[in-house]
Amino acid sequence: MAAVYQVGDSAGWTSMGQVDYQEWAASKNLHVGDTLVFNYNSQFQNVKQVTQQGLQSCNATSPIATYTNGYDTVTLEKLGHFYFICGYPGHCQAGQQIDILVSSPTSSLSPSPSTDQTAEPSAASSLYFSYNLCWTLGVLLAFCLSGFAY
């Protein structure tokens, strides 16, 4: 079963020094099929997937992938390390960088690869849709209730 993780938990992806992203990543047990959600203000942040060298040097000039919409999802599709930084000047140096390690599940009862590929994206999509629907309904309810206060 795939899991969805918001990078930085409630603080999200930020350069404000609120999150130690290396500590955050070390506390997670990430597997193939899991999804990372980068939640940030797209006017001041972005997400660049880079090589290990790009992470170490905070160099975002040749990224593997670039994300800029403020609520980006990245599905971890293979074992190994994934490296992400913010490409805005000074943000990576201030700690807005993360090394994600995707490891094998410890269970020997893992589903076949064909089952994983069809089931996991729909689980992540369903969670993403549910989260957005709940948030939208909450905002709509708050808006309606505030209108009745006057």
C-alpha positions in Angstrom: 0.0 0.0 0.0 1.5 3.3 -1.1 1.8 6.2 1.4 1.6 9.9 0.9 4.1 12.2 2.8 4.0 16.0 2.9 7.6 17.0 2.9 8.2 19.0 6.1 4.9 17.9 7.6 2.7 20.9 8.5 5.5 23.4 7.8 5.8 22.3 4.2 8.7 23.1 1.9 10.1 26.4 3.1 13.4 28.3 3.5 12.4 29.8 6.8 14.5 27.3 8.9 11.5 25.7 10.5 12.3 22.2 9.3 15.5 20.1 9.3 14.7 18.3 6.1 17.5 15.7 6.6 16.0 14.8 10.0 12.6 14.7 8.5 13.7 12.3 5.7 15.6 10.1 8.2 12.5 9.6 10.2 10.5 8.2 7.2 10.6 4.7 5.8 9.9 5.4 2.2 9.2 2.7 -0.5 8.6 2.5 -4.2 5.2 3.8 -5.0 5.1 6.3 -2.1 4.3 9.9 -3.0 6.0 13.0 -1.7 3.9 16.2 -1.6 5.9 19.5 -1.7 3.6 22.3 -0.4 5.0 25.8 -0.7 4.4 29.4 -1.9 5.3 29.3 -5.6 6.1 33.0 -5.6 9.1 32.4 -3.3 10.0 28.7 -3.7 10.3 25.9 -6.2 11.5 22.2 -6.2 14.3 21.0 -8.3 15.2 17.3 -8.5 19.0 17.2 -8.8 21.9 14.7 -8.7 23.8 14.0 -5.5 26.5 16.5 -6.8 23.8 19.1 -7.4 22.5 18.6 -3.8 26.1 18.8 -2.3 26.9 22.0 -4.3 23.4 23.5 -4.1 23.5 23.7 -7.9 20.1 23.8 -9.6 21.3 24.8 -13.1 20.8 21.3 -14.7 17.9 19.7 -12.8 16.5 16.3 -13.5 13.0 17.8 -13.0 11.6 21.2 -12.0 8.3 21.7 -10.1 6.8 25.2 -9.6 3.0 25.0 -8.9 3.2 25.1 -5.1 1.5 21.7 -4.5 3.7 19.3 -6.3 3.5 15.5 -6.0 6.4 13.2 -6.8 5.9 9.5 -6.9 8.9 7.5 -5.9 9.3 5.0 -8.8 12.5 3.1 -7.9 14.9 2.2 -5.1 17.7 4.6 -4.2 18.3 8.2 -3.4 16.3 11.1 -4.7 17.7 14.6 -4.2 15.6 17.8 -4.1 16.6 21.4 -3.5 15.0 24.8 -3.8 16.4 26.6 -6.8 16.0 30.2 -5.5 19.3 31.8 -4.6 20.4 31.0 -1.0 17.5 28.7 -0.1 19.4 25.4 -0.6 22.4 26.9 1.4 19.9 27.8 4.1 18.8 24.2 4.4 16.0 23.8 1.8 17.4 20.6 0.5 16.5 16.9 1.1 18.0 13.5 0.4 15.2 10.9 0.1 16.2 7.3 0.4 13.7 4.8 -1.0 14.3 1.3 0.4 12.8 -2.1 -0.1 9.9 -3.2 2.1 11.0 -5.6 4.8 8.1 -7.9 4.2 8.6 -10.9 1.9 4.9 -10.7 1.0 5.1 -7.7 -1.2 2.7 -7.6 -4.2 3.9 -8.4 -7.7 5.2 -5.3 -9.6 2.2 -5.4 -12.0 -0.2 -5.1 -8.9 1.9 -2.3 -7.4 1.9 -0.2 -10.6 -1.9 -0.3 -11.0 -3.0 0.0 -7.3 -0.6 2.5 -5.8 -1.1 5.6 -8.1 -4.9 5.3 -7.6 -4.5 5.2 -3.8 -2.3 8.3 -3.9 -4.7 10.0 -6.3 -7.7 9.1 -4.1 -5.9 10.6 -1.0 -5.0 13.7 -2.9 -8.6 14.2 -4.2 -10.0 13.6 -0.7 -7.6 16.1 0.9 -8.5 18.7 -1.7 -12.2 18.1 -1.5 -12.2 18.3 2.3 -10.1 21.5 2.2 -12.4 23.1 -0.4 -15.5 22.2 1.5 -14.0 23.6 4.7 -13.2 26.9 3.0 -16.6 27.1 1.4 -18.3 26.4 4.8 -16.1 29.0 6.5 -17.0 31.5 3.8 -20.7 30.8 4.1 -20.7 31.0 7.9 -18.8 34.3 7.8 -21.4 35.8 5.5 -24.2 34.9 8.0 -22.3 36.6 10.9 -23.3 40.0 9.6 
